[in-house]
């Protein structure tokens, strides 16, 4: 096939396209796994199972109470991995935002 034929692909063109497709696929795979791997361990945040200075996970902005959960129920955290009791505390404690009046 002549080089000026629009259907002609040289090796460099094919490798370049393949590299772009590979990078795109790798980015998609990494993005899908990033959510699960983004939480940190309790040891890393110096988690403790008791409140500190009257502050606890139950009032933290990152604490998520399970559907139908009541006060005192174990929930999850947006930052820390694993089940999180409401009575715990860690260095990433964040006061909840006040709703707009």
C-alpha positions as MATLAB code, in Angstrom:
seq = 'XXXXXXXXXXXXXXXXXXXXXXXXXXXXXXXXXXXXXXXXXXXXXXXXXXXXXXXXXXXXXXXXXXXXXXXXXXXXXXXXXXXXXXXXXXXXXXXXXXXXX';
ca = [
       0.000    0.000    0.000;
       1.480    3.432   -0.886;
       2.381    5.789    2.000;
      -0.008    8.495    0.726;
      -3.007    6.115    0.830;
      -5.427    7.229    3.652;
      -5.774    3.598    4.752;
      -1.996    3.296    5.298;
      -0.884    3.064    8.928;
       2.795    2.998    9.742;
       4.147    1.234   12.805;
       4.726    4.484   14.702;
       1.071    5.524   14.229;
      -0.205    2.146   15.454;
       2.081    2.188   18.518;
       1.053    5.740   19.392;
      -2.666    4.875   19.171;
      -2.112    1.710   21.196;
      -0.290    3.678   23.894;
      -3.131    6.170   24.170;
      -5.707    3.382   24.438;
      -3.610    1.577   27.061;
      -3.258    4.753   29.154;
      -7.003    5.407   28.910;
      -7.822    1.841   30.014;
      -5.362    2.042   32.903;
      -6.894    5.336   34.050;
     -10.393    3.841   34.044;
      -9.242    0.807   36.032;
      -7.419    2.962   38.581;
     -10.430    5.258   39.013;
     -12.746    2.333   39.742;
     -10.430    1.004   42.465;
      -9.638    4.402   43.993;
     -12.928    4.607   45.883;
     -12.344    1.447   47.883;
      -8.703    2.229   48.565;
      -9.197    5.845   49.611;
     -10.070    5.196   53.270;
      -7.323    5.145   55.896;
      -6.752    2.813   58.829;
      -7.783    3.528   62.403;
      -4.127    3.350   63.427;
      -3.197    6.080   60.939;
      -5.740    8.546   62.375;
      -4.999    7.502   65.982;
      -8.574    6.313   66.446;
      -9.764    5.812   70.019;
     -12.993    4.187   71.175;
     -13.865    6.997   73.594;
     -14.678   10.691   73.065;
     -12.008   13.383   73.385;
     -12.887   16.677   75.062;
     -16.592   15.955   74.565;
     -16.194   15.372   70.814;
     -17.091   12.034   69.228;
     -17.655   10.388   65.850;
     -21.426   10.620   66.287;
     -21.292   14.404   65.763;
     -18.467   14.427   63.183;
     -19.209   15.688   59.651;
     -17.603   12.525   58.209;
     -19.709   10.060   60.223;
     -22.428    8.191   58.314;
     -25.254    6.593   60.273;
     -26.733    3.521   58.564;
     -30.274    3.743   57.194;
     -32.671    3.229   60.059;
     -29.815    3.603   62.539;
     -30.537    5.165   65.881;
     -28.466    7.103   68.337;
     -25.754    4.773   69.589;
     -25.690    2.623   66.438;
     -22.392    1.790   64.780;
     -21.919    3.558   61.465;
     -19.195    4.229   58.935;
     -16.833    7.087   58.206;
     -16.110    8.824   54.907;
     -12.394    8.829   55.818;
     -11.657    5.874   58.133;
     -12.148    2.233   57.123;
     -14.297   -0.273   58.975;
     -17.260    0.009   61.345;
     -17.169    3.150   63.496;
     -18.901    3.440   66.892;
     -20.491    6.838   67.540;
     -18.562    7.137   70.807;
     -15.113    7.058   69.136;
     -12.826    9.894   68.080;
      -9.857   10.404   65.719;
      -7.486   13.169   64.623;
      -9.591   13.822   61.523;
     -12.622   14.923   63.570;
     -14.544   17.664   61.774;
     -17.388   19.701   63.206;
     -20.578   19.413   61.150;
     -21.644   22.410   59.089;
     -24.623   24.351   60.295;
     -27.592   24.354   57.937;
     -28.320   27.673   56.244;
     -31.062   29.687   58.014;
];
